[in-house]
Amino acid sequence: MQGIISNFKTKRDFAQAIDRFFTVTLPEIAESLTSRINDNFQMFNHASSS
């Protein structure tokens, strides 16, 4: 996460980018996401550590 945040000059710039994603970008792409997101989760067994 540190690498991502360091791409912004200030924490405020980072916060504004996150806010812009949720208020502008997400509403614009929401319709295209509905066909990609579902509740068909897969359960995986953990590999043994031996």
C-alpha positions in Angstrom: 0.0 0.0 0.0 2.9 2.4 0.7 3.9 2.3 -3.0 0.4 3.3 -4.0 0.1 6.2 -1.6 3.6 7.5 -2.5 2.3 8.2 -6.0 0.3 11.1 -4.5 2.0 14.2 -3.2 -0.2 14.5 -0.1 -2.6 12.4 1.9 -5.2 14.9 0.8 -4.5 14.2 -2.9 -4.9 10.5 -2.1 -8.2 11.0 -0.3 -9.5 13.1 -3.1 -8.7 10.4 -5.6 -10.5 7.8 -3.5 -13.5 10.1 -3.2 -13.5 10.8 -6.9 -13.5 7.1 -7.6 -16.6 6.5 -5.5 -18.5 9.6 -6.6 -17.6 9.8 -10.3 -15.8 6.7 -11.6 -17.8 4.0 -9.8 -21.2 5.4 -10.9 -20.0 5.6 -14.5 -18.8 1.9 -14.6 -21.5 0.4 -12.2 -23.7 -1.0 -15.0 -20.7 -2.8 -16.6 -19.8 -4.3 -13.2 -23.2 -5.8 -12.5 -22.6 -8.6 -15.1 -19.2 -9.3 -13.5 -20.0 -9.5 -9.8 -22.0 -12.4 -8.5 -22.4 -14.4 -5.3 -21.0 -17.6 -6.8 -18.1 -18.0 -4.4 -15.8 -20.9 -4.5 -14.4 -22.6 -1.4 -10.8 -23.8 -1.5 -9.1 -26.2 0.8 -5.8 -25.0 2.4 -2.8 -26.9 1.2 -1.1 -29.0 3.8 2.1 -27.5 5.2 4.1 -30.8 5.5 
